[in-house]
Amino acid sequence: MADPKPESEQFRDFGVHPRPEYPSAQVGELERTPDADSERRLAQIRDEGLDHAARDFAGRHMQPGVYGGESAYKLKGALAPGQFPKASPQTGYYGIPMLKEPQWTEEIPLYFFVGGAGGAAAVIAEAARMSGWDEDSKIVRDARTIAAVGAIVSPALLVMDLGRPSRFLYMLRVFKPNSAMSVGAYIVSVYGTAAFLTKFHEFLLHELDIWPVRLMQELTSTFAALAGVGMATYTGVLIGATAIPVWNHHVRSIPVHFAMSGTACATGVLTLMGNDNRALNVIGLATSAFEIAEGIQVEGEDTEFSDPLRYGFSGTLTRIGGVLSGPLPFALRAASLFTSERTSRKLRRAASVCSVLGSLTTRFAWISAGHASAKDFRLPLQLAPEQRDLPERWRPSYADNFA
């Protein structure tokens, strides 16, 4: 029996280039390049792609990295000269995800939750102070407390995700208006400083009630409210500006959705702190009504980009957060309008608990949906809008990918 041809000659017969072999000198050069890790990863991805292609066209399982002998000859009838499968929305790029999953830790959804509630509380405090509907100023004081707590906890959670405080300080060295992360770092800094100083001046007024202190409190309270709007919305812009399909597809709605969710949470916490004000109930009704509309819109979207919000674990989490944020608190708050004072108070407290839990669940749901969307290798290849108008029999079943 004749000896099998070398691997390079086998592939050359089919018009297919074999896997390159680097001399030791070239490998040494590669190790010294600044981007050596990226080059090695690129070579690994190429090898994995060749393995996937070889297994698919040979019609049987092959051990990764095995191309010689009988397996290579089996490719002769399947591959045209120089041909390998091309990437498409139906087959992907050799089945390898083209997007990297979010590398955020569990602190990030908590950061979104705390920051959104704190920013919304700062806005509510300033609105109550300027409108005068808070007669005894209890809502203003409690809302400023929530904002101050958020100002302390939010940066701590962010630093925990970054690993070192110096990394957060490094983000403040350069201001990039076109970068949501850079703008967000400054929003966190301004909001945290203003919210903390507002609460500090409030304590100072008890000991030193003079007009300079009152003036500084009003100024810092206004700055905290303005920065609070950014704090409640910028996290939605942050994830929407990424390449993750489910996030980028909802880039216009996520910031408003996060702001309403944070407002509902802040309203709920204020109610649980003993603030039984009609204005708070109206705010709670408005935010829960918005959450209902948001849930209906997501469920009604007939697009594969929203499938992570409807299928799989992320879809279940999204629905739970939607029910806790929308229909349930809305029904409880609406029912409180037609019951006795004692029952009404209990219903509003129950609605507040639902709103807080719903806001927290919603943040984790969106992060989970981002992970599921990044794993779907077909979505980034949907470059042409007309591809979505293909007949159903030609379209891949995206729902099965999240089942």
N, C-alpha and C positions, 0 to 999 in steps of 0.2 A: 504494500500500500504506500502510495506516494505521500511524502510529507506535505501537510497543509501549507498553503502559501502564507507568507508573512501578512500581518494585519494590514499594513500599508498597501500591499499589492491587491489584497482582496477588495478593499474599498475602492481602489483606483479602477478596478474592472467595472464597478457599478457607477463610476463617475461621482463617488461620494468621498469627500476629503476625510481622512481618519482623524482621530483625536491627536492634536499636536503633542510632540514629545520635546521638552525643553532640555538642551544640554545643561550640564551642571553650571557652566559659566553664566548662561542666561538666567538660571534660577538664582544665582548669586546676585546678578544685576537686579532681578525682580525684588529680592529681599531688601535691597537698599533704596528702592524707590519710595517716595513719601506715601504713595497710595497703594502700598503692597497688599494690605488687607482687602481693599476693594478689588484689585486685580485677581487675587486668589478666589474671592467670592464669585467674581464674574466667570472665572474658569470652572468653578464648581457648578454654577447654574448651567453653563453650556453642557457640561458632562451629564448633568441630570436630565437636561432636555434631550440629549442624544439617547440616553437610556430609555426615556419614555417613548421616543419615536421608534427605537428599535423594537421594544416590546409590542407596541401597537401594530407595526407592520409585519413583524415576524409571525404574529398570530398565536404566540405562546409566551409564557413567562420566561424571562431571562434574568440571570443574576446581574445586578448593577455592575457596570464596568466591563462586562464580558462581550466582546465583539468578534473574537477570532473563531476560526474553525467553522463548524457546521452552522452556527447561528448567523455568521456573516453571510454564508451562501444562501440562507433562507430569505435574505433581503432582496435577492436578485429579481424575483418575480414581482415584488411589491413596489420597489422603488424605481422610478425612472432615473436616467442619468442625472446626477446632481440635484435630485429632488428631495426635499424634506417638507413636512407639513408646515403651512403658514398659520400664524395666529389669526383667530377669528372669534366673534362673540359666542359661537357655538362650541368651539373646541378649546378656546383659551390659548395660552402660550405654553403648550406641552402640559397643561393642567397645573401650572405653577402660578400662585397668586402674584399679580403684578404690583400690588400695593402692600406697603408695610402696615401692619396693625398698629393702632395707637399704643405707645409705650408708657402711657400714664398709669400710675398706681391708683389704689383705692382712695387716696387722699384727694384726687382731682374732682370726682363727682361730689365729695363732701365739700370741697372748696367752692364748687359751683353753687351748692345748696346754701351754705353759710353766707357766702358773698352776696347771693341774690336776695336772701332774706334781710341781711343787714343793710344793703343799699336801698331796698324798698322801704325799710323802717325809717331810714334817714329822710326819705321823701315824704312819708306820712307825717313824721314829726314836724317838718317845716310847713306842710300843708295845714296841719292842725293849728300851728302857732299863728300863721298868717290869716287863716279864715276865721278863727275865733270860735269854732264849734266845740272845742275842748275847754269847757268852762273852768274846770279846776286844774288844768294843765297836767293831769295824770297821764293822759295818752302821750303827750309830748315828752314827759320824763321817761316813761317806759319805752317809748320808741327810740329815744336817744340811747337808752341802756342797751337795747338790742343792737343798734348800730355800732356802739362802742365795742360790744362783745364781738360782733362780726369783724370789726377793724383789727382786733387782736388775733382772733382765731384764723381768719382767712390767710394772712401772710404766713402764719405758722404752718398751715396745711400746705401752702404752696412751697415753702422751703423744705418741708418733709419730702415732697415729691422731687424737688430739684436735687436734694441730697446735702447741699451745703449752702449756708446763707450767702456766701460770696458769689454764688451763681446768680442769685436774685439781684445783688448789687451790680453785678456785671451787666445785667440787662438794662440798668439805668444809665450806663455810660454813654450810650448813643440813643437818640430818639429817632425812630423811623415812622413817619406818619402812615406809610403804606403797610406797615406790619401790625396786625392785630395783637400779636404778643407784646411788641414793644409799647404800643399805646396802652395795652392792658396793664403792663407793669407800672406805668405812671398813674393810671387810674387808681390802682390799688394803693399806691403811695399817697396820693392826694386824699383819697377817701379815708384811708386809715388815719392819717394825721388830723384831718378836719373833724372826723367823728370823735376821735379821742379827745381833742381839745375842746369840743363842744361840751362833752360830759364833764371834763375837768373844770371848765368855767361855771358849769351848773353847780358843782360842789363849792367852788370858790365864792359864788354869790351868797351862799348861806353864811359865810364868815365876813365877806367884804362886799356889801351891796352898794357899789358905786358905778357911775355911768361908764367908765372905760371898760370895766369887766362885762357889763351888759352889752356894750357895743361889740366887743370881741366875741362874745357868745353868739350874737346875731350874725356876725360875719362868718364865723366858723360853721354855724348851723346852715347858712346858705350854701357855702362851699361843700359841705357834707351832702346836702340834698342834690346839688348839681353833679357831684362825683358819684352819688348813689345811683343816679339814673344810668351812668356809664357802667357802674359796678353790676347792676342788675341785668344789663343787656350785652356787655362786651363779650361775655363767655359764649353767648350764642354766635356772635360774629367770629370768635376764635375758632370754633369747630366748623362753622360753615365755610370758612375760607380755606379749608384743607381739601385734599383730593379724594377723601373718603366719599363715595357716591351718595350715600343716604344723608350725610351732613351737607354736602355741597348742593344737593338738589333742594334742600329746605333752607338755604342760606338767608332768604328774605323773611321767613316766618319764625325761625328759631329764636332770634333776639327778642322779638315781642312775646313769644311763648314763654321764654325764660323770665322775662320781666313780669308777666302776669302770674306765673307760678311763684316767683319770689314775693310778689305783693300779697298773694293769697296766704303764703306761709307767714309773712310778717303780721298780717291781719289776724290770723289764727293764734299766733303767739300772744299778741296784745289782748285778744279776747280771753285766753287762758290765764292771763295775768290779772284778770278782774276788771277789764275795761268793757263794760256793757253799754256801748254807745251805738246809736242807730246808724250813724255814718259808717262805722266799721262794718255793720251788717250789710249796708248797701255796697261797700267796696267788696265784701266777700261774695255777694250775689253777682256782681259784675265780673269778677275774676273767674268764678266758677262757670258762668255763662260763656265766657271766652274759651275756657278749657273744653266745654262741650262742643263748641263750634270747631275748635282745633282737632278734637278727636274725630268728628264727622268728616272733616276734610281729609285727614290721613286715611281713614277707612275707605273713603270714596275715590282715592287716587288709584287709577288703573295704570300703574307704572312699576316696573321692576325695581326702580331705585328705592321705593318705599316698602319693599317686601320685608326687610329686616324689622320694620315697625309693626308687621302683621303676622309674621310666621316665626316659629321657633321660640327659644327662650326669651330673646329680646322682644319679640312680639307679645308674648304673654306678660312680660314685665311692663311693656308700654300700655297695654290695656288695663292692667291693675292700677298703674299710676294715673291713667286717664279717668277711671271710675272714681278713684279716691279724690281726684282734683276737681272733677266736673259734676257729673250727675248726682252723686251722693251728697256733697256739701250743699249743692244748689237746692236739692229737695228738702234737706234739713233746715236750711235757712228760710226757705219759702214757707215751710210748715210753721216755723216759729212766729210768723206774722199773724197766725190765726189761732194761737193757743194762749193759755194763761201765762202770766209773767214768770212763774216758777218753771213751768214746762218749757217756755220759750228760751229761758236761759240755758237749760240743759241741752236743748236742741242746738243752740248756737255753739255751745262748748263741744258737742259731738262733731258738728260740722268743722270746727277749728282743728280738732285732732285729725280728721280726715284730710283737711287741706295740707297740714304739715307733713303727714305721711305721704300724701300724694306728690307733694313737691320733691321730697327726698327720693321717692321711687322713680319719678320722672327723670331725674338727673342720671341715676344708674341705668335707666332704660335706654337713654340716648347714647351713653358710652357703650353699652352692650350692643346696640344696633350698629355702632361704628365698627366694632370688631367683626360682627357678622358680615357687614357690607364689604370690608376689606378682604375677607376670605373668598368672596365670589369673584373668581378670576375673569368672568365674562363682562362685568359691568364697565371696567375701564376701557374696554374695546368698543363700547357703544359710542363711537365718535360721530357718526352720521345720524341726524335725527330721523331720516327716512327709514332707518333700519327698524324703528319701533313700529312701522306700519306694515311690516311683513305679515303674510298670512299666518294664522295661528299654528298651522302644522310645521312651519319653518322656524318658529320662534322657540327657543329653549324654555323649559319649564323652570322658571326662577323660583317658584314656590317650593319645589322639591328640594332646592338647595338649602332651605332654612327649616325643613320639616324635622 
